[in-house]
C-alpha cells in the first residue's frame, strides 16, 4: 500500500478503487450459523449473541455490488492528542487526557475538526470496502475466525502496530466510526458508486466493540464485522472519526453533506460531517453561475445602451461605461455576499446530533465569539446598497451636466444663425437635431 503522512492527522493509506459486494453475503450468514451450532454443541451459553446478530441481518441487505473510486483514508481513528490541535479544551468522556486513546467527539467538535483539517468523513461504502481489505465475502477484516477476548485486547493495545488489514486499517470495529451516510435500515435504493446515501435524521455508525469493555459475553465481536452497521444512537459516548481525503468524482456531494446536524431522534454523539473546507463546491458553482448570468445581462444591457447612444458625446459614453462597470461590481459583491451567507450557514450546522436546530448555530461562534457571520454579511449587504445609492446620485449629476452642455450648444447655434440667413437655417436644423437627440438621451 502507498502510505501518505498528513501533518496533523498522521498516516493515510491510498486505497485503490474497485468493486465489492456490500452487505452480509449468504456465505457470511452461513459462517455465523455454523459458529452458533458449534457453540451450542459445546454447551456454551452464547445463543443470545448469535441470535441477536441473525435478527439484524435485514439491516445489512440486500447484498449489492458497489464500485468505489480511489481515496485516502486514515489508518487509525483520530486520537485525543491529535484532536487537541483543534479542540484545546478536549477531555474525552472515556479516556480523559490520554493522548494516544481514540477521541469520542460530539457533533460540534467533529465539525471543528473537519473544518480544521479540510478532510471529510468516509461514505459507508468506502469504510466497508477499506475494512474488507480486498477479501471477498468474509466476516471480518482478517477472515472468518471470530475474535476472542485476548484478540480484541491485543487490537486495543496495538503495541507493535501489526493489528491492521491489507489496506492498512488499524482497529476497525473497535470504535464507533461515524459515516457520511444518513441511516436507512436496509440497502434498497442505496448508491452503487461509492457516494454517501442522502437523507435526513440520524447517520450511520460502524463498529464500537472496544467501548463495550469490560466484556460481558454478549457478542461484542458482532460490532467488528465488516458488514455490521448501526444508527449513531449507538455511539453512547460520542463518535470516533477516521478521516478521508477523496480522489473520486463525488467530492462535491460530500462537501454539501459535510456538516453534522442535530436530530430530534438523538441527543448524543455520532455525527454527520462536513466539509471539509466549508465553502462547498456546490455553493462555489452556484455563485459562479450567478456571476456569469449577471455578466451576460450586463453585456446585453451595454449593447442596447450603445445603440441608443450612437449620437451622444464621448463624455456621456464614458459615464455610461462607468455606470455599467459599477453595476458589475455591485452584482459581484452581492453574489459574493450570498455565497458567503450560504457557506457560513452550512458551516454553522454542527451541534449535538444531525438536524435543523444546528443550522441556527453559526460556525463563526467557534472561531469568533463576538460577532456572527450573519451580522458581517448584513453589513456587507448594507455597504453594497450604499454603493448603489452613490452610483445613482453620480448618474443624476452627470445627467445635469449634460443638460447644461446642451443648452450652451443651442445658444451658440442661435448666435451663428444671426450672421447669415442661409447659415441660420442650417444652424437651426442642427440645433433642432441636437435638441431631439438630447430629449432621447435625457
N, C-alpha and C positions, 0 to 999 in steps of 0.2 A: 504494500500500500504506500502511496505517496502521502507524506505527512507534512503539514504546514504548521507553523507556530504563530499564533496570534499574540500580539504584545501583551494583552491583558486577559485573554481567555485561556490561553495555553494551546495544546496540540489539537489540531483538527485533521481528520482523515479525509482524503479525497475519495469519495465513494463513487465508483463508475456507474453510469446509467445502465438500466437494464430492466427486464420484465421479471415478475414473480407472481405466484398465486397468493393473494392476500386473504387472510382469514384462516379459520380452522379447517383443515382438509379432512377427508374421510380417513386417511392414514393416521393423522394425529389423533382423531377420535378413537380409532381402534387401539392405539398405543395407550390411551388413558383407560379404556375399558379393560385392557389386558392387565394393566398395573393394578386396577381395582380388584380384579379376580385374584391376583397373587396375594394382595393384602388380606383379602377375605379368607383365602386358603390358609394363610399363616396366622389366622385368628387375631389379626391386628385390627383394632377398633378405629379404622381410618375411613370407614364408609362415608362419613359426613363430607370430608374434603373432596372426595371424588364425585359424590352425588351433587354437591354444590356446583362444581365445575361443569358437569354434564348438563345441569339445568340452565347454564348460561351460554350454551353453545349458539343459540339463536342470535345472540348479540355479535357473534363473530362470523356470521354468514349472511348472504350466500358467498361462497368462495368465488373470487373473481380475479381475472388477470389484470395487472396494473403494470404499466411501463413508466419507470421513473427516470427523469433526466439526472445527470450527474450533479453532485452537490458536495460541499464541505461540511462536516459535522464534528462537533467537539467530541473528543474521545471520552471525556468524563463530564458529568453534570457540574454545573458551576459550584465552586466551593465557597464557604463562608469568607475565607481570606481574600479570594478574588472579587467577591461581591462587595467587599468593603470599599473598593475604589469608587463605586457609585452610591453606596449606601453606608456612609461612615458611621452611622449610629446603629448598624445592624446587630441584633442579638438573635441568633437562631432559636426558635422555640424548642428544639430538641437538643441541639449541641452547643448552645451558648456561643462562646467566642472561640471554639475550636477551629483553627484556621483551615485545616485540611478536610473538615467534615462538609458534607453536601449542604448547600443552603436551601432552606424551605422559605419561600417568599410569598407575600400576598400580592394581589394584582397591581397595586400602586408601585411596589418595589420591582416587580417584573417589568413594568413599563419603563421605570428609570434605567434598568439595565439594558433593555432593548434600545432605548434612545442613546444611551452612552456608548454602546458597542457598535451600533449600526448593523447588528446581526438580527436574526429572526428566530421564531420557534419553528420546529420541524412540522411538516404535514404528517398526519398519522401514517400515510403510506410510506413516506421517507423513513420514519422511525422504525417501522416494522421491517422494511427492506434492509436497513442497516443492521438491525438486530439479528436477522436471519443470516447475515454474512455469507450469502451465496448458497446456503443449504436449502435443499428442496423438500418442502412439506415435512419439516422436523419440528418437534415441540419447543425446543429451547435453543439458545444461541450456539450451544456446543453439541447438540444432537437430541436424542430421546431419553437419555439417562436422567431420572428425576433426582434433584439435589437433596441431600440430607442436611442436617443442621451444620455439620462440620464444613460442608461445601459452601453453604451460604455465609458462614462466618469468615471463611477464607476470602470470599469475594468482598465481604465488607472491609476486611483488613487491607486487601490489595497491596500487601507489603512489597512484593517483588515486581509488581506491575504486570504480572503474567495472566491475570484473570480477564482476558479480553477475547473477542471472537476474531474471525478472519478479517473483518473490516476495522479492527482496532477499537471497538467499543468496550469500555470497561464498565462493569457493574450494571449492565442493562437488566431491568426488572427489580432492582433493589429499591429504587426511589420513585415516587410518583411524578413522572415526567409529563409536563404539560404539552399538548399538541395545538396546532393552529385550527384544527377542525372543530366544528360545532357537533354536539352529540346527537346521534341517532342510534336507536337500539337495533340496528341492522345495517347491512351494506347495500340494500336495494337502492339503485339510483346513484350510488357513490361514484365519484370521478375515477376514470381508469387511466389518467395521465399523470398521476403524482401530485395533483393540485389538492389543497385542503378542501374539505367539504363546507360549503357555505351554510348559513342559517342564523339562528339566534339562540340565546339562552346559554346553557352550560356547554363546556368544552370537554374534549376527550383527554383522559389521563391514562398513561401506560406505566405499569409497574407499581412498586410500593411494598415489596416483601420486607425490606430492611426496616421499615417503620413499624412492623409488627413485633419486633423484638421486645421482650423475650418470647421465644417461640411457644406457641400454645397448642401445637399439634392439630391445627385446624386448616391445614392446607395453605400455609403462607407461600409455598413454592408455586401455587397456582398463578400468583401475580407475576411470576417471572416468565411465563410462556410468551413466545413471540407473538401469538395472536390475541392474548388477553387484553381486554380494554374495559374501561370504566368511565363513569362521569367524574367531573372534577370534585364532586362532593366527597369522593373517597380520599382526597388529599386533606386529611384531617388537620395537619399541622402547617399546611401551605404546600405549594407545588415546587418541585425542583425543575430546573431548565437545562436542556442540552442544546446549546446554541448552534445555529446553522447559517452558512453563507451560501446562498443559492447561485447556481450557474445556469439554470434552465430557463424556460420560456414563461414560467408562471410567477415571476418575481413581482410583477405589477399587482397581481391578485393578492399576494402575501402582504404587500405594503398597504393595501386598502383594509386588510383584516388584522393589522398587526397589534392594535392597542387592546388590552383586556377591558372587558365591560362588566358591569355589575348586573346580576340577575336576581329575580325575586326568588328563585329556587334555592339559592345557596348564599350563605352569609360568610363563607370562609374561602380559603385558598383555592388553588388550581385556576389557572387563568389563560386567557387568550392573548395573543401578542400583538404586538406591534412594534413595525415598522418600524421598527428598523429605522433608519433615519426618517424622521417623521413627516417630512414633506413628501407625501406619497406620489408615486409616478402617475397615478390616476389624476391627482389634483394638478400636477405639473402639466399633464397632457391637456386637461380641460382648460387650464389657464392659457396655454399656448394657442389652443383653438380660438379662445375668446379674443386674444390679442390679434391673431391673424384675421378674424372676422372684422374687428374694429379697423384694422389697417385697410382691408378691402373696401369697407364702407367709406373710409376717408378718401381713398383713391377715386372712387366713383363720384363722391361729392366734389373733389378737386377738379375732375374733368368737366362736370356741369358748370362749376363756377368759372373755369377758364373759358368756356364757350360764351358765357354771358358777358365776360369782362374783356372781350377781344378789343373793344373800343375804348377801354378805360386807360388811364395813365399808368406808368410804371410804378409810381408810388402806391397806387391802390392795389396793384398786383402783389407788391411786396407785403403790404398789410394783410392781404388775404392769405398769402402763403404762411405768414407768421401765425395767423389765427388757426389755420389747418394744422400746423405743427403743434400748436398749443393743445388742440383737441386730441391729437395723437398721444401727446404726453399725459394728458388727463386720463385718457382711456387706459393707457398702460398702468398708470398709478392705481386707477380703480380696479383693474384686473388683478394687479399685484396684491392689493388690499383684500380682495375677495378670496384669492387663492390662499393668502396667508391666514385669513379667518378660518377657511375650511381646514387647512393643515393644523392650525392651533386647536380647533375644535376636536379633531381626531386625536391629537397628542394628549388632550386633556381627559380622554376617556378612562384612563386607568384608575380603578378603585377596588373595593373588596370583592367583587365577583363579576362577571362579564355582562353588563346590560345598560339600559337607558340612563340610570341615575349617574353613571360615571361620566356621561357626556357633559354634565353640569360642572365637573371639576376641571378647570383649565390646567393643562400640563405646565403652564407657566408657574403655577403655585410651587412646584417642586424646585424650580430654579430661581424664582424671584417672588418672595412672599409679600412684596409691597405693591406690585402693580400687575393687574391681569392683562393677558394679551388682548382681551376684548376692549379694554379701555384704550390700549395703544392703537388698536385697529380703528376705534371710533375717532380718535384724534387724527389719524391719517385721512379718514373719510372727510372730516371737518376741514382739514387743510386742503384736500382736493376740491371741496366745494368753494372754499375761499379763493383758490386759484382760478376756478372757473368764473366766479363773480368778477375778479380782477380783469380777466380776459374780456368779459363783456363790456366792462367800463372802458377798457382801452379801445375796443372796436367802435363804441359810440363816439369817443374823442376823435378817432381817425375819420369817421363819417362827417363830423362837424368841420374838420379841417378841409375835407374835400368840397363841402358845400361852399365855404368861403372862397376857395380857389376857383370854383365855377363862376361865382358872382364877379370876381375880379376879371376873369376872362371875358365875360359878357360885356363889361364896361369898356374894356379895351377895344372890343369889336365895334361897339357903338361909336367910339371916338374916330376910329378909322373910317367908318361909313360916312361921317360928315364931310370928309375930304373930297369925296367923289361920288357922284350919283350911281354910276355903274358899279364902283367898288363897294358902295354901301349895300347895293342889292346882294352882291356876293357875300359880303360880311354878314348881312342879316341872315342869309341862308345858313352860313356856317354857324352863326350864333344859335339859330333855331335848332340845328342839328345837335349842337353841344348840349343845349337845354334838354332836348329829347333824350339824349344819352344819359345825362345826369339824372333825369327822372327815373329812367330804368334802373340805374345803378343805386340811386338813393333810396 
